[in-house]
């Protein structure tokens, strides 16, 4: 069934609400864009969808028409009455008020291979990804709406890598499927947005047993972007500069390089060498 788009401003007035700037609330209302996002999720009739940040329910309705079930997790309790109103005709939608980082995805979803659709602020993008992708039940695809410049950072390649890019690319292949002008939101944000689709690898590029070491290493490496890895790893890992040099050289990485120049393959080699180093220096490692 085709329905008209949600009258966002009218709904907010009706329920006596104003968008919360602290939560980055800019409600997407453009029906063409909503349709593209739902299509990018490639929803099958038997699919479960986890939506993070449903807002007023504009996208939720599109998802519910295609999926078996939609579980929508909304942090802002004020929006629950609006969602109950806008989604009243959809009995396959379950609303949960809470912080997704405090929810157990394995308890929310019946089985692995579900879909995630989210409109998420930059500052928790990496945290949400790790939370979902390290759960016992993992999604097969994530469709994320974010600031356009953040999406471009996620897609960065060798030479311009970032902590966020590595945090995403270790799990799957990302691509931008739509760019969204500010006018598609109410109220319009100050920047344009993009929709990023992330197709998950069967297994992360880094072995699961070494993921914690991987994130420890990349956080240390990017802790002081203008400094070389010899210094950042020494400071970030609590080891001497000589030990950092030996670790890098064991992975065939020049100690004077900076973190942004390393490829994911090189980080993978460094993780393996660091795991070996920890195994033989457990008494001195921090």
Order of alpha helices (4+ residues) and beta strands (2+ residues): alpha-beta-alpha-beta-alpha-beta-alpha-beta-alpha-beta-alpha-beta-alpha-alpha-beta-beta-beta-alpha-alpha-alpha-alpha
